[in-house]
Amino acid sequence: MANNIKLALKLGADGAYLPSFNKQFNHLSYSYKKKFKIIGSAHNHYEIKIKQKQKAEEIFISSVFKKNKNYLGINKFRIIKTRSKSKIIALGGINKDNLKKIRLINIYGFAGIEFFKKKAPKKGP
């Protein structure tokens, strides 16, 4: 369930996702099941601190490799990651060519559409 913890609890979901733009804390007063998990996303150190205060167990940080408006690069990502006590999951431009670099920064996990996207077989000659 994205960005609606109250609804996730009402529906009996196992958790909820809080996007980087969500900076609210009202969900901290709700009663949770023991295994209810909150995850979030962030693009900088400030947003990570907010996600930690929101009790996010895992935080997706982007963008490691994809050069967009949230581009961090490997060095900035590493600095941000070391300042966090949460489980960090890398996002953004991860592919087979830069996978070794991801392993060097000691993260909890990574995710990426292109990395897991199944490639269509090449058509005949």
DSSP file (Angstrom, degrees, kcal/mol; ACC not computed):
  #  RESIDUE AA STRUCTURE BP1 BP2  ACC     N-H-->O    O-->H-N    N-H-->O    O-->H-N    TCO  KAPPA ALPHA  PHI   PSI    X-CA   Y-CA   Z-CA
    1    1 A M              0   0    0      0, 0.0    16,-3.0     0, 0.0     2,-0.5   0.000 360.0 360.0 360.0 127.5    0.0    0.0    0.0
    2    2 A A  B     -a   17   0A   0     14,-0.2    16,-0.2     1,-0.2    14,-0.0  -0.813 360.0 -21.1-100.2 125.3    1.5    3.3   -1.1
    3    3 A N  S    S+     0   0    0     14,-3.9    -1,-0.2    -2,-0.5     2,-0.1   0.656 112.0  89.4  62.4  22.9    1.3    6.5    1.0
    4    4 A N     >  +     0   0    0     13,-0.2     4,-2.1    -3,-0.2     5,-0.1  -0.582  38.4 166.0-148.9  82.2   -1.7    5.5    3.1
    5    5 A I  H  > S+     0   0    0      1,-0.2     4,-2.5     2,-0.2     5,-0.2   0.872  78.6  57.8 -67.1 -37.6   -0.8    3.6    6.3
    6    6 A K  H  > S+     0   0    0      1,-0.2     4,-2.1     2,-0.2    -1,-0.2   0.921 110.1  43.7 -59.9 -44.5   -4.3    4.0    7.8
    7    7 A L  H  > S+     0   0    0      2,-0.2     4,-2.4     1,-0.2    -1,-0.2   0.895 110.9  55.3 -67.3 -40.0   -5.8    2.3    4.8
    8    8 A A  H  <>S+     0   0    0     -4,-2.1     5,-2.7     1,-0.2     4,-0.5   0.909 110.5  45.6 -59.3 -42.4   -3.1   -0.4    4.8
    9    9 A L  H ><5S+     0   0    0     -4,-2.5     3,-0.9     3,-0.2    -1,-0.2   0.907 111.3  52.2 -66.6 -42.2   -3.9   -1.2    8.5
   10   10 A K  H 3<5S+     0   0    0     -4,-2.1    -2,-0.2     1,-0.2    -1,-0.2   0.869 111.7  46.6 -62.1 -37.4   -7.7   -1.2    7.8
   11   11 A L  T 3<5S-     0   0    0     -4,-2.4    -1,-0.2    -5,-0.1    -2,-0.2   0.507 114.9-116.0 -83.7  -4.9   -7.2   -3.7    4.9
   12   12 A G  T < 5 +     0   0    0     -3,-0.9    -3,-0.2    -4,-0.5    -2,-0.1   0.755  54.5 167.6  77.4  24.6   -4.9   -5.9    7.0
   13   13 A A      < -     0   0    0     -5,-2.7    -1,-0.1    -6,-0.2     3,-0.1  -0.209  43.8-125.2 -67.2 162.4   -1.9   -5.3    4.8
   14   14 A D  S    S-     0   0    0      1,-0.1    23,-2.4    22,-0.1     2,-0.3   0.567  79.8 -27.9 -85.1 -10.0    1.6   -6.4    6.0
   15   15 A G  E     - b   0  37A   0     21,-0.3     2,-0.3    -7,-0.1    23,-0.2  -0.987  55.9-120.8 179.6-175.9    3.1   -3.0    5.4
   16   16 A A  E     - b   0  38A   0     21,-2.1    23,-2.5    -2,-0.3     2,-0.4  -0.983  15.9-129.0-150.1 157.0    3.1    0.4    3.6
   17   17 A Y  E     -ab   2  39A   0    -16,-3.0   -14,-3.9    -2,-0.3    23,-0.2  -0.920  13.0-160.1-111.4 131.7    5.4    2.5    1.5
   18   18 A L  E     - b   0  40A   0     21,-2.8    23,-1.5    -2,-0.4   -16,-0.1  -0.943  17.3-141.0-111.9 112.9    6.0    6.1    2.2
   19   19 A P    >   -     0   0    0      0, 0.0     3,-1.6     0, 0.0    23,-0.0  -0.174  29.1-101.1 -68.1 166.0    7.4    8.1   -0.8
   20   20 A S  T 3  S+     0   0    0      1,-0.3    23,-0.1    20,-0.1    30,-0.1   0.803 120.1  58.0 -59.8 -31.5   10.1   10.7   -0.4
   21   21 A F  T 3  S+     0   0    0     21,-0.1     2,-0.7     2,-0.0    -1,-0.3   0.661  83.4  94.9 -76.2 -13.8    7.6   13.6   -0.6
   22   22 A N    <   +     0   0    0     -3,-1.6   -19,-0.0     1,-0.1    -4,-0.0  -0.691  40.6 161.7 -80.7 114.0    5.6   12.3    2.4
   23   23 A K        +     0   0    0     -2,-0.7     2,-0.1    28,-0.0    -1,-0.1   0.084  31.1 123.1-119.5  21.2    7.0   14.1    5.5
   24   24 A Q        -     0   0    0      1,-0.1    -2,-0.0    30,-0.0     3,-0.0  -0.474  40.5-169.7 -86.5 156.4    4.0   13.4    7.9
   25   25 A F    >   +     0   0    0     -2,-0.1     3,-1.9     1,-0.1     4,-0.2   0.284  56.3 107.3-125.2   6.7    4.3   11.7   11.2
   26   26 A N  G >  S+     0   0    0      1,-0.3     3,-1.4     2,-0.2     4,-0.2   0.765  70.4  68.6 -62.5 -24.3    0.6   11.1   12.1
   27   27 A H  G >  S+     0   0    0      1,-0.3     3,-1.5     2,-0.2    -1,-0.3   0.674  80.6  77.6 -68.5 -15.6    0.9    7.4   11.5
   28   28 A L  G <  S+     0   0    0     -3,-1.9    -1,-0.3     1,-0.3    -2,-0.2   0.688  88.5  57.4 -68.5 -16.2    3.2    7.0   14.5
   29   29 A S  G <  S+     0   0    0     -3,-1.4    -1,-0.3    -4,-0.2    -2,-0.2   0.512  88.0 100.6 -90.4  -4.9    0.1    7.2   16.8
   30   30 A Y  S <  S-     0   0    0     -3,-1.5     2,-0.5    -4,-0.2   -24,-0.0  -0.395  76.7-116.4 -78.6 156.7   -1.5    4.2   15.1
   31   31 A S        -     0   0    0     -2,-0.1     2,-0.3     0, 0.0    -2,-0.1  -0.816  36.3-161.0 -92.2 132.3   -1.6    0.6   16.5
   32   32 A Y        -     0   0    0     -2,-0.5     2,-0.1     4,-0.1   -23,-0.0  -0.789  21.6-111.0-114.7 154.2    0.3   -1.9   14.3
   33   33 A K    >   -     0   0    0     -2,-0.3     3,-1.3     1,-0.1    -1,-0.0  -0.422  43.6-106.9 -68.3 159.4    0.4   -5.6   14.0
   34   34 A K  T 3  S+     0   0    0      1,-0.3    -1,-0.1    -2,-0.1    -2,-0.0   0.862 118.1  41.2 -60.1 -37.6    3.7   -7.0   15.1
   35   35 A K  T 3  S+     0   0    0      2,-0.1    -1,-0.3   -20,-0.0     2,-0.2   0.257  80.1 130.4 -98.8  12.9    4.9   -7.8   11.6
   36   36 A F    <   -     0   0    0     -3,-1.3     2,-0.4   -21,-0.1   -21,-0.3  -0.506  43.0-157.8 -69.2 130.7    3.7   -4.6    9.9
   37   37 A K  E     -b   15   0A   0    -23,-2.4   -21,-2.1    -2,-0.2     2,-0.5  -0.929  12.1-158.7-120.0 134.2    6.5   -3.0    7.9
   38   38 A I  E     +b   16   0A   0     -2,-0.4    19,-3.0    17,-0.4    20,-0.8  -0.941  14.8 179.3-108.6 128.5    7.0    0.5    6.8
   39   39 A I  E     +bc  17  58A   0    -23,-2.5   -21,-2.8    -2,-0.5     2,-0.3  -0.888   4.5 179.2-122.2 158.4    9.4    1.2    3.9
   40   40 A G  E     -bc  18  59A   0     18,-2.2    20,-3.1    -2,-0.3     2,-0.3  -0.895  20.7-125.4-148.2 176.2   10.2    4.5    2.3
   41   41 A S  E     + c   0  60A   0    -23,-1.5     2,-0.3    -2,-0.3    20,-0.2  -0.944  23.7 175.5-129.6 154.2   12.2    6.3   -0.4
   42   42 A A  E     - c   0  61A   0     18,-2.7    20,-1.5    -2,-0.3     3,-0.1  -0.973  25.5-162.7-152.1 161.1   14.7    9.1   -0.2
   43   43 A H  S    S+     0   0    0     -2,-0.3     2,-0.3    18,-0.2    18,-0.1   0.420  76.6  16.7-125.8  -5.6   17.0   11.1   -2.4
   44   44 A N  S  > S-     0   0    0      1,-0.1     4,-1.9    36,-0.1    -1,-0.2  -0.942  86.4 -88.0-158.0 176.5   19.3   12.8    0.1
   45   45 A H  H  > S+     0   0    0     -2,-0.3     4,-2.2     1,-0.2     5,-0.2   0.884 120.9  54.9 -62.4 -41.0   20.4   12.8    3.7
   46   46 A Y  H  > S+     0   0    0      1,-0.2     4,-1.7     2,-0.2    -1,-0.2   0.924 109.4  46.5 -58.7 -47.2   17.6   15.1    4.9
   47   47 A E  H  > S+     0   0    0      1,-0.2     4,-2.3     2,-0.2    -1,-0.2   0.840 108.9  55.8 -67.5 -33.0   14.9   12.8    3.4
   48   48 A I  H  X S+     0   0    0     -4,-1.9     4,-2.4     2,-0.2    -1,-0.2   0.926 105.5  51.9 -62.8 -44.5   16.6    9.7    5.0
   49   49 A K  H  X S+     0   0    0     -4,-2.2     4,-2.1     1,-0.2    -2,-0.2   0.893 109.7  49.7 -59.6 -40.1   16.4   11.4    8.4
   50   50 A I  H  X S+     0   0    0     -4,-1.7     4,-1.9     2,-0.2    -1,-0.2   0.936 109.8  50.3 -64.1 -45.7   12.7   11.9    7.9
   51   51 A K  H  <>S+     0   0    0     -4,-2.3     5,-2.6     1,-0.2    -2,-0.2   0.875 109.8  51.2 -62.0 -36.5   12.2    8.3    6.9
   52   52 A Q  H ><5S+     0   0    0     -4,-2.4     3,-1.3     1,-0.2    -1,-0.2   0.907 109.9  48.8 -66.4 -40.3   14.0    7.1   10.0
   53   53 A K  H 3<5S+     0   0    0     -4,-2.1    -2,-0.2     1,-0.3    -1,-0.2   0.793 106.9  56.7 -67.5 -27.7   11.8    9.3   12.2
   54   54 A Q  T 3<5S-     0   0    0     -4,-1.9    -1,-0.3    -5,-0.2    -2,-0.2   0.428 119.7-115.2 -81.3   1.2    8.8    7.9   10.3
   55   55 A K  T < 5 +     0   0    0     -3,-1.3     2,-0.4     1,-0.2   -17,-0.4   0.802  50.8 171.8  69.6  33.1   10.1    4.4   11.4
   56   56 A A      < -     0   0    0     -5,-2.6   -17,-0.2     1,-0.2    -1,-0.2  -0.621  21.3-161.1 -72.1 125.7   10.8    3.1    7.9
   57   57 A E  S    S+     0   0    0    -19,-3.0    30,-1.6    -2,-0.4     2,-0.4   0.837  77.5  27.7 -76.8 -34.7   12.7   -0.2    8.3
   58   58 A E  E    S-cd  39  87A   0    -20,-0.8   -18,-2.2    28,-0.2     2,-0.4  -0.980  70.9-160.0-130.4 142.0   14.1   -0.1    4.7
   59   59 A I  E     -cd  40  88A   0     28,-2.8    30,-2.7    -2,-0.4     2,-0.5  -0.982   9.7-146.6-128.6 126.3   14.8    2.9    2.6
   60   60 A F  E     -cd  41  89A   0    -20,-3.1   -18,-2.7    -2,-0.4     2,-0.5  -0.780  19.4-164.7 -85.8 127.0   15.2    3.0   -1.2
   61   61 A I  E     -cd  42  90A   0     28,-2.8    30,-1.9    -2,-0.5     2,-0.3  -0.958  15.5-132.4-117.0 131.2   17.7    5.6   -2.2
   62   62 A S        +     0   0    0    -20,-1.5    30,-0.2    -2,-0.5    28,-0.0  -0.942  57.5  19.9-135.8 159.1   18.0    6.9   -5.8
   63   63 A S        +     0   0    0     28,-0.5     9,-3.2    -2,-0.3    10,-1.1   0.482  48.8 154.2-112.6 129.9   19.6    7.5   -8.1
   64   64 A V  S    S-     0   0    0     27,-2.6     9,-0.5    -3,-0.3    28,-0.2   0.949  88.1  -3.2 -77.2 -50.3   22.9    5.7   -8.0
   65   65 A F  S    S+     0   0    0     27,-2.9     2,-0.4    26,-0.2    28,-0.3   0.718 104.7  95.2-115.8 -31.9   23.8    5.5  -11.7
   66   66 A K  S    S-     0   0    0     26,-1.1     2,-1.7    25,-0.1     6,-0.1  -0.510  72.2-134.4 -72.0 122.0   20.9    6.9  -13.7
   67   67 A K        +     0   0    0     -2,-0.4     2,-0.2     4,-0.1    -1,-0.1  -0.567  57.3 123.8 -83.8  85.9   21.7   10.5  -14.5
   68   68 A N  S >  S-     0   0    0     -2,-1.7     3,-1.8    -5,-0.1     0, 0.0  -0.523  82.7 -70.7-124.2-166.6   18.4   12.2  -13.7
   69   69 A K  T 3  S+     0   0    0      1,-0.3    -2,-0.1    -2,-0.2     0, 0.0   0.727 134.4  47.9 -65.6 -19.8   17.4   15.1  -11.3
   70   70 A N  T 3  S+     0   0    0     -4,-0.1    -1,-0.3   -26,-0.0    -3,-0.1   0.216  80.7 145.9-101.5  13.6   18.0   12.8   -8.3
   71   71 A Y    <   +     0   0    0     -3,-1.8    -7,-0.2     1,-0.2    -4,-0.1  -0.278  14.7 165.2 -59.5 129.4   21.4   11.5   -9.5
   72   72 A L     >  -     0   0    0     -9,-3.2     4,-0.7    -6,-0.1    -8,-0.2   0.728  29.3-145.8-109.5 -40.9   23.9   10.9   -6.7
   73   73 A G  H  >  -     0   0    0    -10,-1.1     4,-2.0    -9,-0.5     5,-0.2  -0.108  39.2 -72.2  82.2 166.4   26.7    8.8   -8.2
   74   74 A I  H  > S+     0   0    0      1,-0.2     4,-2.1     2,-0.2    -1,-0.2   0.863 129.1  49.8 -67.4 -38.0   28.5    6.1   -6.3
   75   75 A N  H  > S+     0   0    0      2,-0.2     4,-2.1     1,-0.2    -1,-0.2   0.938 113.7  42.6 -71.2 -47.0   30.5    8.4   -4.0
   76   76 A K  H  X S+     0   0    0     -4,-0.7     4,-2.6     2,-0.2     5,-0.2   0.904 114.5  53.1 -64.0 -40.1   27.6   10.6   -2.8
   77   77 A F  H  X S+     0   0    0     -4,-2.0     4,-2.8     1,-0.2    -2,-0.2   0.930 108.2  50.3 -58.7 -45.4   25.5    7.5   -2.4
   78   78 A R  H  X S+     0   0    0     -4,-2.1     4,-2.1     2,-0.2    -1,-0.2   0.900 110.8  48.6 -61.0 -42.9   28.2    5.9   -0.3
   79   79 A I  H  X S+     0   0    0     -4,-2.1     4,-1.0     2,-0.2    -1,-0.2   0.938 113.8  46.0 -63.1 -48.0   28.4    9.0    2.0
   80   80 A I  H >< S+     0   0    0     -4,-2.6     3,-0.6     1,-0.2     4,-0.2   0.915 112.3  52.0 -60.9 -43.3   24.6    9.1    2.4
   81   81 A K  H >< S+     0   0    0     -4,-2.8     3,-1.5     1,-0.2    -1,-0.2   0.887 105.2  53.9 -62.2 -41.3   24.5    5.4    3.1
   82   82 A T  H 3< S+     0   0    0     -4,-2.1    -1,-0.2     1,-0.3    -2,-0.2   0.732 104.0  56.9 -69.6 -20.5   27.2    5.5    5.8
   83   83 A R  T << S+     0   0    0     -4,-1.0     2,-0.4    -3,-0.6    -1,-0.3   0.444  96.7  82.6 -86.6  -0.1   25.2    8.2    7.7
   84   84 A S    <   -     0   0    0     -3,-1.5     4,-0.1    -4,-0.2   -35,-0.0  -0.831  55.6-165.6-110.3 143.8   22.1    6.0    7.9
   85   85 A K        +     0   0    0     -2,-0.4    -1,-0.1     2,-0.1     2,-0.1   0.436  66.2  95.4 -99.1  -3.4   21.3    3.2   10.4
   86   86 A S  S    S-     0   0    0      1,-0.1     2,-0.5    -5,-0.1   -28,-0.2  -0.345  91.4 -90.8 -83.6 166.5   18.5    1.9    8.2
   87   87 A K  E     -d   58   0A   0    -30,-1.6   -28,-2.8    -2,-0.1     2,-0.4  -0.695  49.5-148.8 -75.6 121.8   18.6   -1.0    5.7
   88   88 A I  E     -d   59   0A   0     -2,-0.5    20,-1.7   -30,-0.2    21,-1.4  -0.813  15.2-168.2-104.4 133.0   19.4    0.8    2.4
   89   89 A I  E     -de  60 109A   0    -30,-2.7   -28,-2.8    -2,-0.4    21,-0.3  -0.981  19.2-136.1-119.5 124.4   18.3   -0.4   -1.0
   90   90 A A  E     +de  61 110A   0     19,-2.3    21,-2.3    -2,-0.5     2,-0.3  -0.541  25.0 177.7 -83.2 143.9   19.9    1.2   -4.1
   91   91 A L        +     0   0    0    -30,-1.9   -27,-2.6    -2,-0.2   -28,-0.5  -0.934  31.6  69.3-135.8 158.7   17.9    2.3   -7.1
   92   92 A G  S    S-     0   0    0     19,-0.4   -27,-2.9    -2,-0.3   -26,-1.1   0.848  99.3  -6.8 101.5  94.6   18.6    4.0  -10.4
   93   93 A G  S    S+     0   0    0    -28,-0.3     2,-0.3     1,-0.2     5,-0.1   0.671  75.3 161.7  76.0  18.7   20.4    2.7  -13.5
   94   94 A I        +     0   0    0     17,-0.3    21,-0.3     3,-0.1     2,-0.3  -0.583  10.1 153.4 -76.4 129.5   21.7   -0.5  -12.0
   95   95 A N    >>  -     0   0    0     -2,-0.3     4,-0.7    19,-0.1     3,-0.6  -0.849  59.8 -85.6-144.2 179.9   22.7   -3.0  -14.7
   96   96 A K  T 34 S+     0   0    0     -2,-0.3     3,-0.4     1,-0.2     4,-0.4   0.808 121.6  58.7 -62.5 -29.9   25.0   -5.9  -15.2
   97   97 A D  T 34 S+     0   0    0      1,-0.2    -1,-0.2     2,-0.1     3,-0.2   0.836 115.6  31.9 -70.9 -32.8   27.9   -3.6  -16.1
   98   98 A N  T <> S+     0   0    0     -3,-0.6     4,-1.4     1,-0.1     3,-0.4   0.301  87.6 102.4-108.2  10.2   27.9   -1.7  -12.8
   99   99 A L  H  X S+     0   0    0     -4,-0.7     4,-1.8    -3,-0.4    -1,-0.1   0.853  77.5  58.4 -61.2 -35.9   26.7   -4.5  -10.5
  100  100 A K  H  > S+     0   0    0     -4,-0.4     4,-1.0     1,-0.2    -1,-0.2   0.874 103.3  53.2 -62.6 -36.4   30.2   -5.0   -9.1
  101  101 A K  H  > S+     0   0    0     -3,-0.4     4,-0.7     1,-0.2     3,-0.4   0.878 105.6  54.3 -65.2 -37.8   30.3   -1.4   -8.0
  102  102 A I  H >< S+     0   0    0     -4,-1.4     3,-1.0     1,-0.2     5,-0.4   0.897 104.1  54.8 -62.4 -40.5   27.0   -2.0   -6.1
  103  103 A R  H >< S+     0   0    0     -4,-1.8     3,-0.9     1,-0.2    -1,-0.2   0.788 101.0  60.8 -64.5 -26.5   28.6   -4.9   -4.3
  104  104 A L  H 3< S+     0   0    0     -4,-1.0    -1,-0.2    -3,-0.4    -2,-0.2   0.716  95.5  60.1 -73.6 -21.6   31.4   -2.7   -3.1
  105  105 A I  T << S-     0   0    0     -3,-1.0    -1,-0.2    -4,-0.7    -2,-0.2   0.404 100.8-129.6 -94.0   5.3   29.2   -0.3   -1.2
  106  106 A N    <   +     0   0    0     -3,-0.9     2,-0.2    -4,-0.2    -3,-0.1   0.935  43.0 168.3  53.3  64.1   27.8   -2.9    1.2
  107  107 A I        -     0   0    0     -5,-0.4   -18,-0.1     1,-0.1    -1,-0.1  -0.596  46.7-119.2-103.4 167.0   24.1   -2.3    0.9
  108  108 A Y  S    S-     0   0    0    -20,-1.7     2,-0.3     1,-0.2   -19,-0.2   0.836  83.6 -41.5 -72.5 -34.6   21.1   -4.3    2.0
  109  109 A G  E     -e   89   0A   0    -21,-1.4   -19,-2.3     2,-0.0     2,-0.3  -0.980  50.9-127.1-175.1 179.5   19.8   -4.7   -1.5
  110  110 A F  E     -e   90   0A   0     -2,-0.3     2,-0.3   -21,-0.3   -19,-0.2  -0.970  13.6-166.5-143.8 159.3   19.1   -3.2   -4.9
  111  111 A A        +     0   0    0    -21,-2.3   -19,-0.4    -2,-0.3   -17,-0.3  -0.985  13.3 158.2-144.4 152.3   16.2   -2.9   -7.2
  112  112 A G     >  -     0   0    0     -2,-0.3     4,-1.4   -21,-0.1     5,-0.1  -0.816  35.7-143.2-176.8 135.8   15.8   -1.9  -10.8
  113  113 A I  H  > S+     0   0    0     -2,-0.3     4,-1.2     1,-0.2     3,-0.2   0.948 104.7  46.3 -67.5 -50.0   13.4   -2.3  -13.7
  114  114 A E  H  4 S+     0   0    0      1,-0.2     3,-0.2     2,-0.2    -1,-0.2   0.865 108.8  56.4 -64.0 -36.4   16.0   -2.6  -16.4
  115  115 A F  H  4 S+     0   0    0    -21,-0.3    -1,-0.2     1,-0.2    -2,-0.2   0.895 117.5  32.8 -63.1 -40.4   18.1   -5.1  -14.4
  116  116 A F  H  < S+     0   0    0     -4,-1.4     2,-0.2    -3,-0.2    -1,-0.2   0.480  90.0 117.1 -97.4  -3.6   15.3   -7.5  -14.0
  117  117 A K     <  -     0   0    0     -4,-1.2     2,-0.4    -3,-0.2    -4,-0.0  -0.475  68.6-123.0 -68.5 129.6   13.5   -6.9  -17.3
  118  118 A K        -     0   0    0     -2,-0.2     2,-0.3     1,-0.1    -1,-0.1  -0.590  23.3-133.4 -76.5 129.4   13.4  -10.0  -19.5
  119  119 A K        -     0   0    0     -2,-0.4     3,-0.1     1,-0.1    -1,-0.1  -0.657  18.7-118.7 -85.7 137.0   15.0   -9.3  -22.9
  120  120 A A        -     0   0    0     -2,-0.3     3,-0.1     1,-0.1    -1,-0.1  -0.457  35.8-102.6 -70.8 143.1   13.2  -10.5  -25.9
  121  121 A P        -     0   0    0      0, 0.0     2,-0.1     0, 0.0    -1,-0.1  -0.343  42.8 -98.5 -65.6 148.7   15.0  -13.1  -28.0
  122  122 A K        -     0   0    0      1,-0.1     2,-0.2    -3,-0.1    -3,-0.0  -0.415  39.0-119.6 -68.2 140.7   16.6  -11.8  -31.2
  123  123 A K        -     0   0    0      1,-0.1    -1,-0.1    -2,-0.1    -3,-0.0  -0.491  45.3 -71.0 -81.1 154.4   14.6  -12.4  -34.3
  124  124 A G              0   0    0      1,-0.2    -1,-0.1    -2,-0.2     0, 0.0   0.509 360.0 360.0 -31.4-176.6   16.1  -14.5  -37.2
  125  125 A P              0   0    0      0, 0.0    -1,-0.2     0, 0.0    -2,-0.0   0.456 360.0 360.0 -63.1 360.0   18.8  -13.5  -39.5
